[in-house]
Amino acid sequence: MLSEILIIVIRGIAIGSIFATIAMSFNIVHGATNIFNFAQGNMFILGGFAAYFLANQVGLGQWSLMLLLTGLGIAAVVALQGYITLLPLRSSVEQDSWLISTVSVSVIVAALLMITQGPFAYSVQSVVPSFRILGTRTPGAYALAIVAMVFWFFALRFFLRRTFVGLAISALSQDFDAARAAGLPVRRLQLIAFAISGLMVGTVGFLVAPVISVSPDAGLKYVLNGFVAAVVGGIGSNAGTLIGGPLVGVVAMLTAYKVGGAYQDLASLLVLVLILMFRPQGLFGRVGARRV
C-alpha cells in the first residue's frame, strides 16, 4: 500500500510538472497579450514527435543538439502562429477572435499529425536511465520533467525581472496603452512572448517524450490540464503553477489508480470547478479591478 501511494505521488508530481510548465507558457503569453494560446498542447506534442524522429536511439551529445533545435524550431512556429493570431487584434485586445484562431491552429496541427502519422502512439527511448526512490523504480524522464519545471520557473523569473526585454513584457501586463505611449514595440514584444512559450513547450515535450502519449490526439489532454494548473495556481502567477501543476498531476494519477485513466480529465475539470467556486483568482492569484 505504501509503495502504491509513493508511486502515485512521485509520478503525479512528475506529470504535474509538465502541466506546470505548460501553465507557465500560458502565463507569459497571457501577460503580454491578454489571451490564452490553446494551441500549446499540440505544440507540446510536436516536441514529442520531434524526439521520436530526430533523437530516438542517439547518444547524449546528439540528443542535446536535437533538443536545442527542436525548441528553436517550435519557438519559430509558435511565433508565426502568434503573428497570425494577433493580426485581427490591431485595434483592440478585447476582441475574441484569438479564441477561434488558437483553437483552429490546435485542430489543424492535430489533423496534420493524424494524416501524416496515423492515429498511433509512438514510443521514444529515454537517454536518462530509470532510478529507484525508496525502492520504487522511476523512469528518468520523470526527473527531467521536474528539472525542466524548476529550470523554466527560474529562467522566466530572471528574464522578466533582470532583462530589458523581460521588463518590457512585464510592463505590457500592467497597461497596454501606457506601454505603447512609452514607445515600447508592443507587437514585437508580444511575438517574443509567443516564441518563448513555444521554446518552453517544445523543449519539455522533447524531454518527456518517453513517458507521454506521443500521438496526434494527445494535445487536448495536456492543454486542458495545463490550463487547469494555471487557473489553480492563479493566472499570471508562475509560483502558483509550482503548486497547481503537481496538485493536478497527483489528482489525475490518484483518479487513474482508483477509478480508471478515462476519468483523469474529468477529475481535472472538477478541480477547476472547485477552485473557481471558492477562490476564483486561484491559490496565488490576485483580485484585480476591471476598467469598464
C-alpha positions as CSV (number, residue, x, y, z in Angstrom):
1,M,0.0,0.0,0.0
2,L,2.8,2.4,0.9
3,S,4.7,1.7,-2.3
4,E,1.5,2.3,-4.3
5,I,1.0,5.7,-2.6
6,L,4.6,6.5,-3.3
7,I,4.2,5.7,-7.0
8,I,1.1,7.9,-7.2
9,V,2.8,10.8,-5.5
10,I,6.1,10.6,-7.4
11,R,4.5,10.1,-10.8
12,G,1.8,12.6,-10.1
13,I,4.3,15.3,-9.2
14,A,6.3,14.5,-12.3
15,I,3.3,14.6,-14.7
16,G,2.1,17.7,-12.8
17,S,5.5,19.3,-13.6
18,I,4.6,19.0,-17.2
19,F,1.3,20.7,-16.6
20,A,3.0,23.4,-14.6
21,T,5.4,24.2,-17.4
22,I,2.6,24.4,-19.9
23,A,0.8,26.7,-17.4
24,M,3.8,29.0,-17.3
25,S,3.8,29.1,-21.1
26,F,0.2,30.2,-20.8
27,N,1.1,32.9,-18.3
28,I,3.9,34.6,-20.4
29,V,1.6,34.8,-23.4
30,H,-1.4,36.0,-21.4
31,G,0.7,38.6,-19.6
32,A,1.9,40.1,-22.9
33,T,-1.3,39.8,-25.0
34,N,-4.2,39.1,-22.5
35,I,-5.1,36.0,-24.5
36,F,-4.6,32.2,-23.9
37,N,-2.9,30.2,-26.6
38,F,-4.9,27.0,-26.7
39,A,-2.6,25.5,-29.4
40,Q,0.1,24.9,-26.7
41,G,-1.0,21.3,-26.1
42,N,-0.3,20.3,-29.7
43,M,2.9,22.3,-29.8
44,F,4.0,20.3,-26.8
45,I,3.1,17.1,-28.7
46,L,5.2,18.3,-31.6
47,G,8.2,18.3,-29.3
48,G,7.4,14.6,-28.6
49,F,7.2,13.8,-32.3
50,A,10.5,15.6,-32.8
51,A,12.1,13.4,-30.2
52,Y,10.8,10.3,-31.9
53,F,12.0,11.2,-35.4
54,L,15.2,13.1,-34.5
55,A,16.5,11.7,-31.3
56,N,15.3,8.1,-30.8
57,Q,18.3,5.9,-30.1
58,V,21.0,8.5,-30.3
59,G,23.8,9.5,-27.9
60,L,23.6,12.2,-25.3
61,G,25.6,14.7,-27.3
62,Q,23.4,14.4,-30.4
63,W,20.3,14.3,-28.2
64,S,21.2,17.7,-26.6
65,L,21.7,19.3,-30.0
66,M,18.3,17.9,-31.2
67,L,16.7,19.3,-28.0
68,L,18.0,22.8,-28.8
69,L,17.0,22.6,-32.5
70,T,13.5,21.3,-31.6
71,G,13.0,24.1,-29.1
72,L,14.1,26.8,-31.5
73,G,12.0,25.3,-34.3
74,I,8.8,25.1,-32.3
75,A,9.5,28.6,-31.0
76,A,9.6,29.9,-34.6
77,V,6.3,28.0,-35.3
78,V,4.5,29.5,-32.3
79,A,5.8,33.0,-33.1
80,L,4.4,32.7,-36.6
81,Q,1.1,31.4,-35.1
82,G,1.2,34.4,-32.7
83,Y,1.6,36.8,-35.6
84,I,-1.4,35.3,-37.4
85,T,-3.4,35.3,-34.1
86,L,-2.7,38.9,-33.3
87,L,-3.3,40.3,-36.9
88,P,-7.0,41.0,-36.3
89,L,-6.3,42.5,-32.9
90,R,-4.5,45.6,-34.1
91,S,-7.4,47.8,-33.0
92,S,-8.2,46.2,-29.7
93,V,-7.0,43.3,-27.5
94,E,-10.6,42.9,-26.2
95,Q,-11.8,41.1,-29.3
96,D,-12.4,37.4,-29.1
97,S,-11.1,36.2,-32.5
98,W,-8.0,34.9,-30.7
99,L,-10.1,32.1,-29.2
100,I,-11.1,30.9,-32.7
101,S,-7.5,31.4,-34.0
102,T,-5.7,29.4,-31.3
103,V,-8.2,26.6,-31.2
104,S,-8.1,26.4,-35.1
105,V,-4.4,26.1,-35.1
106,S,-4.6,23.3,-32.5
107,V,-7.1,21.4,-34.7
108,I,-5.1,22.0,-37.8
109,V,-1.9,20.7,-36.2
110,A,-3.7,17.6,-34.8
111,A,-5.2,16.9,-38.2
112,L,-1.9,17.2,-40.0
113,L,-0.3,14.8,-37.5
114,M,-3.2,12.4,-37.9
115,I,-2.9,12.5,-41.7
116,T,0.8,12.1,-41.9
117,Q,1.5,9.8,-38.9
118,G,-1.8,8.0,-38.4
119,P,-3.7,7.5,-35.1
120,F,-0.9,5.7,-33.4
121,A,1.1,6.4,-30.2
122,Y,4.8,6.4,-30.7
123,S,7.4,5.1,-28.3
124,V,10.6,7.1,-27.5
125,Q,13.6,5.7,-25.8
126,S,15.0,7.8,-22.9
127,V,18.6,8.8,-22.7
128,V,18.3,9.0,-18.9
129,P,18.1,5.6,-17.2
130,S,15.5,4.8,-14.6
131,F,16.3,5.1,-10.9
132,R,14.9,4.0,-7.6
133,I,13.3,6.2,-4.9
134,L,12.7,4.4,-1.7
135,G,12.6,1.1,-3.6
136,T,10.3,2.4,-6.3
137,R,11.7,2.3,-9.8
138,T,11.0,5.6,-11.6
139,P,11.7,6.5,-15.3
140,G,14.4,9.0,-15.8
141,A,12.2,11.2,-17.9
142,Y,10.0,12.0,-14.9
143,A,13.1,13.5,-13.2
144,L,13.7,15.6,-16.4
145,A,10.1,16.8,-16.2
146,I,10.7,18.2,-12.6
147,V,14.1,19.6,-13.6
148,A,12.5,21.4,-16.6
149,M,9.7,22.9,-14.5
150,V,12.2,24.3,-12.0
151,F,14.6,25.5,-14.7
152,W,11.8,27.3,-16.6
153,F,10.5,28.9,-13.4
154,F,13.8,30.4,-12.5
155,A,14.7,31.2,-16.2
156,L,11.4,33.2,-16.6
157,R,11.9,34.8,-13.2
158,F,15.3,36.1,-14.2
159,F,14.2,37.1,-17.7
160,L,11.1,39.0,-16.6
161,R,12.9,40.8,-13.7
162,R,16.5,41.3,-14.9
163,T,16.5,41.9,-18.6
164,F,15.2,44.9,-20.6
165,V,13.0,42.8,-22.9
166,G,11.6,40.9,-19.9
167,L,10.8,44.1,-18.0
168,A,9.1,45.5,-21.1
169,I,7.0,42.3,-21.5
170,S,6.1,42.6,-17.8
171,A,5.0,46.2,-18.5
172,L,2.6,45.0,-21.1
173,S,0.7,43.0,-18.4
174,Q,0.2,46.2,-16.4
175,D,-1.1,48.6,-19.1
176,F,-1.0,48.1,-22.9
177,D,-1.8,51.8,-23.6
178,A,0.8,53.1,-21.3
179,A,3.4,50.7,-22.7
180,R,2.6,51.9,-26.2
181,A,2.6,55.5,-25.2
182,A,6.1,55.0,-23.7
183,G,7.3,53.9,-27.1
184,L,7.6,50.1,-26.4
185,P,7.3,48.0,-29.6
186,V,4.2,46.2,-28.3
187,R,3.7,43.8,-31.2
188,R,7.3,42.7,-31.3
189,L,7.3,42.1,-27.6
190,Q,4.2,40.0,-27.9
191,L,5.7,37.9,-30.6
192,I,8.8,37.3,-28.4
193,A,6.4,36.1,-25.6
194,F,4.8,33.7,-28.1
195,A,8.3,32.4,-29.1
196,I,9.4,31.9,-25.5
197,S,6.2,29.9,-24.8
198,G,7.0,27.8,-27.9
199,L,10.6,27.2,-26.7
200,M,9.2,26.1,-23.3
201,V,6.7,23.6,-24.5
202,G,8.9,22.4,-27.4
203,T,11.8,21.5,-25.1
204,V,9.7,20.0,-22.4
205,G,7.8,17.9,-25.0
206,F,11.1,16.6,-26.3
207,L,12.4,15.8,-22.8
208,V,9.4,13.9,-21.5
209,A,8.5,12.1,-24.8
210,P,9.5,8.7,-23.3
211,V,6.7,9.0,-20.6
212,I,3.9,10.7,-22.5
213,S,1.5,9.6,-25.2
214,V,3.2,10.8,-28.4
215,S,0.1,10.7,-30.6
216,P,-2.0,13.2,-32.7
217,D,-4.9,13.2,-30.2
218,A,-2.9,13.8,-27.0
219,G,-2.6,17.5,-27.2
220,L,-6.1,18.2,-25.8
221,K,-5.2,16.4,-22.6
222,Y,-2.1,18.5,-22.0
223,V,-3.6,21.9,-22.9
224,L,-6.6,21.1,-20.7
225,N,-4.5,20.1,-17.7
226,G,-2.0,23.0,-18.3
227,F,-4.9,25.5,-18.3
228,V,-6.3,23.9,-15.1
229,A,-2.9,24.2,-13.4
230,A,-2.7,27.9,-14.5
231,V,-6.1,28.6,-13.0
232,V,-5.5,26.7,-9.8
233,G,-2.2,28.4,-9.2
234,G,-3.6,31.8,-10.3
235,I,-3.4,33.2,-13.8
236,G,-0.1,35.1,-14.1
237,S,1.5,33.5,-11.1
238,N,4.4,31.3,-12.1
239,A,5.0,30.5,-8.4
240,G,1.4,29.3,-8.2
241,T,1.9,26.9,-11.1
242,L,4.6,25.1,-9.0
243,I,1.7,24.1,-6.7
244,G,-1.2,23.9,-9.2
245,G,0.6,21.7,-11.6
246,P,1.7,18.9,-9.2
247,L,-1.6,19.1,-7.4
248,V,-3.5,18.5,-10.7
249,G,-1.0,15.7,-11.6
250,V,-1.4,13.9,-8.2
251,V,-5.2,14.2,-8.5
252,A,-5.0,12.7,-12.1
253,M,-2.8,9.8,-11.0
254,L,-5.0,9.1,-8.0
255,T,-8.1,9.1,-10.2
256,A,-6.4,6.7,-12.7
257,Y,-5.5,4.4,-9.8
258,K,-8.8,4.4,-8.1
259,V,-11.3,4.8,-10.9
260,G,-9.6,4.5,-14.3
261,G,-7.5,6.5,-16.7
262,A,-10.6,7.5,-18.7
263,Y,-11.7,9.8,-15.8
264,Q,-8.4,11.7,-15.4
265,D,-9.6,14.7,-17.4
266,L,-12.9,14.8,-15.6
267,A,-11.1,14.9,-12.3
268,S,-9.0,17.8,-13.5
269,L,-12.2,19.7,-14.6
270,L,-13.7,19.1,-11.1
271,V,-10.6,20.6,-9.5
272,L,-11.1,23.6,-11.8
273,V,-14.7,24.0,-10.9
274,L,-14.0,23.8,-7.1
275,I,-11.2,26.4,-7.4
276,L,-13.5,28.7,-9.4
277,M,-16.3,28.3,-6.9
278,F,-14.3,29.0,-3.7
279,R,-11.3,31.0,-4.9
280,P,-11.8,32.4,-8.5
281,Q,-8.4,34.1,-8.6
282,G,-6.6,30.8,-7.9
283,L,-4.4,29.9,-4.9
284,F,-1.8,32.6,-5.6
285,G,-3.7,34.9,-7.9
286,R,-4.7,38.5,-7.1
287,V,-8.1,40.0,-7.3
288,G,-7.9,42.8,-9.8
289,A,-10.2,45.7,-10.7
290,R,-11.6,45.7,-14.2
291,R,-11.9,49.0,-16.0
292,V,-15.3,49.5,-17.8
